[in-house]
Amino acid sequence: MTDHALDAAAARLERAVDRIERATRAREGAAGGLAESYALLEERHAMLRARVQDTIERLDVLIAGPGEPG
């Protein structure tokens, strides 16, 4: 193989490695964003559950009426 052919092959390999590294960084960035979205979703879900539980307890008191124990 000539020096020119070796240089061309090395350049192609370097470009391929660069593309792989860019794709890996993009994938890792997307995964981090997804993890953050899940964390926010879990937090909102916990808040919603607490509000629903509070509402159920208040409804129980209203249904029980003034003279009945809740």
Residue pairs with C-beta under 8 A, 6 or more apart in sequence:
1 9
60 70
61 70
64 70
